[in-house]
Amino acid sequence: MQPYMDHSVYFWISAMTRLAVLVLFVVAIVLLVRYLSHRYPAGGHFHAHGTAQLPPSGAIQILEERFARGEIDADEFKSRKDALRS
């Protein structure tokens, strides 16, 4: 043992190391919870990252285009539009 280092220095080095490990553990848990809560939000709906999800206005625009091309009739257009807005 070096003459200028007594046992209290070793105690503080050990305590700070344990504190650093504890802080890293808590940060890792918080990051994991944030990741999982974003990936699996309340309500149980799975949101895969990297897939485009259309906002309601985009969905209505597509519905209008399908109606204009004659793919769907007026009754189906109205019922789907009402379903999107509700």
Buried (B, 14 or more C-beta within 10 A) or exposed (E): EEEEEEEEEEEEEEEEEEEEEEEEEEEEEEEEEEEEEEEEEEEEEEEEEEEEEEEEEEBBEEBEEBBEEEEBEEEEBEEBBEEBEE
